[in-house]
Every structure is written in structure tokens, then in C-alpha cells.
Amino acid sequence: MIIPLLVLLLAFVLRLHPVASTEDLATCSPNACGNLIVAYPFWLEDEGQPPCGSPSFQINCNGGQAFLSRSLFGGYQVLEIFTENSSFIAVDNNLPLDDGCPPWWFNISLGLGLGPYTISKKNSEVVVLYNCTKQQQQVAPPGFSRMGCADESFYRLGGAYGDHQREQSGLPPSCRVAVVPVLGFADGSDYVPSMRQGFLLEWLVASGDCTKCVTSGGQCSYANDGTGFSCNCSDGVPPIDCGEFTELDSAP
């Protein structure tokens, strides 16, 4: 009575992990937004369709440009995604990308909220001193240059992202501090072109099952409630990889 037992076991597995229909998985498949291919764990929001991924990786495609839906003012534009090393490049359009003269400065890390990604240590940093007291405005602190649009503000290029934390006590207490991560310095002197290039982020929470799924010939996606990982195979959606149904069917 081994065969009936296998049938019951397979039915139990399918009940826990029901096969998703093609419609359920349509928006989970890789999609293009302009020149960017949006693929797992990122996904494009589609009005009228159920979520198919973590809200942190939800992408809003606007005019061929991809934006993180759950970022500060929705202004974080995704330029490139590197799924092989769990990283992506983004530009924060909340920054003063035109002239470098914002109404206010802020730390980019705060705009990312509680997302499962961090600013990579591979970035360089632009350190900005602003809202300095009148006494501090008289002279630029060592290593800093005065901003052309604000007498009370100064900036400095250089160093790996995070270096400012080790020298926090050495920064003028009479100024507020903001830090902008950048990939590098476009011309070696101006911070605005550097901000336009964006910065590198790395995500921390990605299913360890994805590699196994792809290796087995499947496609990584989320269940249609946006909370659980699933592997989209040509013959269904088993919980981990495309070999599970075959292994059950061929068991002695």
C-alpha cells in the first residue's frame, strides 16, 4: 500500500503549498521598468493585483523610472540591481541634485526606514556641516570647504562611508552633521555630480532557498500574499525547488 500512502503525502504537501495559477505569479516574474529589469526579491506593484513580495522590495515604475515604494517620499530611485551579490544602486532624489543647495539636509540612512538593506561600506562619503553658529561661520573647519549657496554650511569629500563616526568628537559641536554616501567623486571636487551617481546598498534579508530554486530550473517568487517564498516551476510551485514533485513521484 505504498502508492496510496505517497498520494496522500503529495496531497498533504499541496494543501500546505498550493500550486499557484499563472495569474497569481504573473506580476512576480521579472519585469522591465525602463532599462531596469526588476527581479526577485524586487517586484513591481500593479494596481488590482495582489502583492507578490516583501513591501521593502516593492518598486513603483513611474515614467520608466523605478522607485522604492517604501522610502522617504518615495524618492529613492533604483538604477541597477545586482542579484548575484545582493546589492543595488540607488539615487536619492530628495537630495539637492540640481545645485546642491537644499532647504534642509538629512542623513540618507534615516530615509530608508526599517528596510532590510544597509548602506554599503564600499561607498565614499560626503560630510556636510550645516546650521553652524555665527562664530563657526567665520572660518571653514580643517578639511572642509564652504558651500557656495550657504554661508553657514561646509562640506568635505573623501573617506569610506562611516569614517565620520570615528571622528565624531573632532567635528565642530557648533554645527549639525549630515552624511551622504556616494560611489565616488566625479571630478574630485564637487559633491553634486557625486550625488547624482547614486550609492550602493546591500540587502540583508533574502531567502536562502532562492539559489536552490534557480539551480533546479525554477524562478524565485513570493506567494500571492506577499509573505512566503515559493519556487515557480514549469509543473507547479513546490515550497523550495523544482525537484520536490519529481522526488515524490519517483519514490519506491
N, C-alpha and C positions, 0 to 999 in steps of 0.2 A: 504494500500500500504506500510505496514511496512517492509515486507520481501524484496521487491526490494530496499528499502532505505538502509537496512542492507547490501545487496550485494554490493551496490555502496560504502558504507562506508568501507567494507572489501577490496574492490578493491583499494580504495584510500590509505589505510594503507599499502597494499602490494606494491603499487607503491613507497611509501616513504621508505619502508624497505623490499626490495625484498627478497624472500626466496633464500638462498644460496644453491648451489649444494653441494653434498658430496665432490666433488673435491676441491671446494673453501675452505672447512673447514678442510680438511684432515690434513694440517700442523698446524692447530690451536689447535687440540686436544692434550692432554698430551702425551708427547713423552719421551722416555728414552735416556739419554746420559750417558753411563756407568752405574753407580749405582744411578745416579740422575734422578728423574722424573721431567721433565720440564713442568710446567703447568701455566695457566693464573695467572698473566699477562705476564709471561715469555713465549717465543716461540722460536723454533729452526728455524734458517734460512735454507732454502732449495733451492739450485740453480734451477732456472727455475720455481719456484713457487712464486706467489705474496706475499707480506708481510702480515702477519696476526696479527700484534700487534704494539705497540709503539716501535720505534727504540731504546729507552732507555732500553727496556727489551729483546732486541734481543740477542739470545745465539748462539754462534758458537761452535759446537761439534767437537772437534779435538782429535782423538785417544781415545775416551771415556771420555774426559775431557771437561767440559763446561766452556766457557769464555764469559764475557760480550763483545759483538762486539764493543760497543761504549765506550771503556775505554782506558786509556793511553797504547798505543802499543798493545792493545788487550790482556793485561797480567793479567787481573783480573779474577781469576778462581772461579767459583761458586761451593761451596761444598755441601751446604744444603739450601733448600728453605722452609720457614715456612709461608704458605699462610694464616694460621689461625690468625697470628698476624702481617702480612705484613712485614716480615723481612727475611734476608738470610745471610749466612756466606760466605765470600769470602777471598781468599788469593791473595795478590798482588805479582805476580811472577817477577815484576820489582825490588823488593827488594833483597838484598843480602842474599838469603835463604841458601846458602852453607856455607859461612864463616863469614858473617856479615861485609864484607869489600867491600863496593860498590865504584865505581868510583866517584859517587856523591849521595847526599841524596836529598830527596824532601818530601813534605807533601802529604800524600795519598789523602787528600781531593781535591787537585788540579787535580789529575789523574782521578777523577770521572767526571770531566767536569760539565755540567749543567744537569746531570741526576736527575730524580725525587726521589732520595733516599739520605739519610743522614747517617753519621756515628753515630751509637747509643751511647748514654751516658752510656750504660751498659758496654762498653769496658773499659779496663785499657789503660794506655798509656806508650810508651817508648819515652822519650825525648832525643834527640841527639843534642849535641853541636859539630859543625864541622867548619873547616876553621878558627880556632882560631888564634889569633895573637901570635907571638913568646913569648910575655910576658905572655899571658894566658896559654901557653903550659907548663909553669914551674910547675904548681900545678893544680890538679883537683878541680873544684868548689865544694863547700859543697854539699854533697848528690850525687855526680856524680862519676863514675868510668871511668878510662881511657880505651879506646878501644885498644885491643892488636895489631891491624893492622894499627893504625894511631895515631901517637903521638899527633896530633893536635885535636883529637876528643875524646869526652866523652859521656857517656850515663847514664840514670837513669831510673829505673823501679818503677812503683807504681803510685797510684792516679787514679781517674776516668778520662776518656777521656775528655779533655777540661780544666782540672785543671791548666795546664801551662799558660792559658790565664790570669788567675787571678794573676799570679806571674810574668808576662812578665817583669815587671820593675826590678825584682830581679835577672833575668838571666844575665850572663855576656854580655855586649854590644860588647865585642871583639870577639864573636863567632856568627856564624849563627845557627839558630834553625830549627830542623825538628822534627815532631811528628808522631809516628806510633801507630795506635790503635791495641790492641791485646785483645784476650778473657781472658787471664790470663797469669800467668808466670809458665812455665812448671816445672822448678826446683828451682824457686825462685831467680835465679841469672843471668841466661844467656838470652839475648834478642833474639837470633837466633831461638831457639825452639819455643819461644812465637810467633814469626812472622810466623812460618810455620803452626801454628794452625789457622791462619786467624783472621778475625774480623767480628763483626755483623753490618749489615746495615739495615735500615728501609726505606721502600718506602713511599712516601707521596701522590702520585697520583695514586689512584686505584679506579675504578668505584664503586660507592655506589650501583649500580644495581646488582653487582655480587652475593651478598648474597641472594637477592630476586630471582635471576635466579636459583641458586643452590637449594634453598628451594623448588622451584616449579618443580624440577626434571630436570633442564636443565644444560647446560655446558657453562661457560663463555668463550667468544672468541671475537676477533675483526672482523670487516668486512674485506673483501678481499683487501681493500685499505690501511689497517693498521691504520686507523684513528678513527673508530667509534666502540663503544661497541655493541655487539649483544649476544643474548642468544640462543644457539643451542639446539633445542628441537627435539623430535622424528618426529614431524609433520611439522617442518619448523623452521624459525628463526624470531620470533617476536622481537620487539625492546627492551623489558625489561624482561618478564618472560613467562613461558610456559603456563600460564593460559589465555593469552590475546585472542588467537584464539577461545578457548572454550567459553569465556565470550561473544564474539561477536556472535558466532553461537547459543548460548542458550538464547540470549536476546529476550524478548517478542515482 
